[in-house]
Amino acid sequence: MRQQYISYQACVDFFRAAEISHPDLFKVTTIGKTWEERDMIVVTISKDMENADTNPALFYTGSIHAREWVGIELAVGYGRHLLEHIDFDPQLNQMLERSTFYIVPCANPDGFEYSRNHFSFWRKNRRQNADGSYGVDLNRNFSIGYAPSKNASSNVYSGPQPFSEPETAALRDFVVAHPNISIALDYHSQGNVFFPAHNFIHEDAIDATDLNTLSANMAEEIRKVSGREYGVHMGKPPTRLISGSGREFYYSQGALALTVEVGSRNISDYQENMLEHINENIAGLTYALSEVPNYQKERHLPRVENFVVSSVKSREIELSWDYPEDETVYFEIYRSEKVKSYTQASNRVGTTMGHTFVDKQLESSTNYYYFARAVCSKVRYIKSPFAPVIGARTDPELTMFSKILFPLKSEVGYVGEKTTKNKEHFGENSLFVGISENKGACFGMTGFSLESVPENAVIKSARISYYPLNRVSVQVEKFGEWRVGIVDERTIENVTSFEDVKSAKVLGYVGMATKSSQLSQGIWRTYRFTKQERNILQDALKRRKVLFRMEGPTKLPLSRGSQLMQWDIGYGPFSGGLTFRPKLELTYTLEEAKLELHSQHEYTISKADIKDESLVAGFDKNASRIYGCIEFDMTQILDMQNTVVSEAYLELDAKAINANGNIRYHLEMVKMGDEVKSYAKLREREVIERVGYEVSVAHLHDDRSQRFVFDSLAIREMVDTIQANEKIVFVIKASSPKAFAKNESVNWLDAAREHRPRLILNYIKKRRSGVGAVTNLRRSVENGMIRLDWKRPDDEGFKGVIVVKNPFHIPSTPYDGQKLYGGLDSYTYDNFGDKYITKYYAVFAYDEVPNFSEPAVLSYNIEN
């Protein structure tokens, strides 16, 4: 297998040959010598060599860890791709006219050759240390976050001081000397994941969206080629980030910097795996090269500012932002259901020159995330960096409720076949799911209480989501799958017992299984319930509890020690906290009640007179209209503040028909006021809405009982009129295609008024507006943490609060920023927040719908 991989010298020879054959495209430069006197080279690729070092540039480093051979292979693979495509590919030519591509194919030549020829899994360089051991981990030897270490035999020995190694010093000097570098990519293996650079604090940086979006777009290009899904994971600072990495150093120099972990092994089967990885990552690299001009340090387009959600409805979200007036600039808006999402033509939902955008035809009770950037149409369509991503959740539909449930701490964890402390895994560890030699088969368990969901709820949609924390131990592509089953909790005596969990009765599996190639670290994986699975959940509602079991592969392929995926549980020291806790999202309604009202007053108005207890509509002998009017007493029928009308219709019975088939009858909902009724006033009526469709005389001959159904606007107008305590009158109006219609009418009321018009309302009890906001929001610093306190609203409908923070603007929705807390308490802590960073906190109170209050806002300013 090793002979299929390129040597370092063969790599150098390849690029030097490319320089000779294409001097207008390639230039090879030596930037330093290694301990073993090998040349470290950088390859400059540009269609504008004269300005290569001033044009914005992409900086590529490969194989800084000796055993991670994909870096050097991809560098050579991309060089071959350029040679094969540069004569005809307009995209490549345009990109290389505008941008420069710097490639360091192998940042650790000595270690790489030692790995090829002596010890495959060698990681460090080949410095001889004072204790007789060899090697420094070059990716711990940069200055940012450098952590001294004394154990020179360690695989992660960081060296005697930052940049002590000739390799890292050469990389430092090159990057510092080339401020035109706007994007830096450091290629490693393994994991199929992008790791964006971090600022080592637990607050989002202004360019966090750019880092995540660049990663997600490269991942989408990879997915298009092979179907493989790469993750995006920034990591949890400060202690769990690697120290002294090249990524953070490049980021400190102003470049968007990513580590790209490729594949599922350091040295994979060349024919089956490595060729695939090279091919798919060529597409990702090409995308990164296309973004280079948008992030040039000195001349980039200004970022959109104050990008916020202005309003939220069940099917509609309105956005707004600020930007300097410029007639050459327009804006692109992208939408996704994932906070770390690609931004491509497929999810671009709008372009506008204005500073607002309304996104319509959305799904209700759904989280959406929006991305915005400016585009200059004058300068080769240069685009700005992204505004910080914003989030919102659409309201439930009119008759719906939505609820997001989190698992009980005591019932979220994993059980392993060979582990002896399964009970301790619950609420304190992660979900390890799959199989490994050490742990054996492992199942992840997630239990949810359904006590907060009404017993008579009718579940309309459901989905369960898990956050993939680490997939490095999933060492095989195209092998195994991970799925989530609903288990009968009555068949499990002890949820922490492996045997009980393994033998539990599975009632059904949720949605589609996740293939190994779809496991993407750092991107939520959601399993959606079908109708059959919702029925199982509906039955579990009666028991007030539901339990899920996640399962993965149950056997290991040859020569592999693990197929174990790690998922966040949102509890304990290894988790990312509440934001990454598994969640069960439900949308449900309640069984409807029905109210039938009979008309209180009917009268007929014609030019000649007004007749009470009469309901005739049509035309008189002089071709003047006759109107039938209906009034209902709606002042005491329902508490409209806590009632939602889902359906409404008015039923009329035709008692006597004295008209031909061309006459049609319309039902109007009108405002009449309290003034004296008259023909003149009726002709000047204010029509609120026409109800249903018109009915012809022919229809009446077929069926004398007719139903006029309210549309959504008519229902809303009716409810608003009732709430305003205004009278509603329904008017029956006739129309004719003839110029004159005479002596044609229909009587809609019997003499005894036994079959009066009927207004039928289907409704559920549901609050129409939220509770009041919390008050007296204040902050303090306690044990180095920021503490927030508030006073809860005095409202029986109050069900809790959501606390959100955002370093860029006041959170405009409960989903616009990092969620710190959700529940009934009147205080919380920002456990990881940096007390020296300015930010905004918002506390939203909610009811059972949920309707959210206006936020109580606190600006945390370090100067104050």
Disulfide bonds with the S-S distance in Angstrom:
none
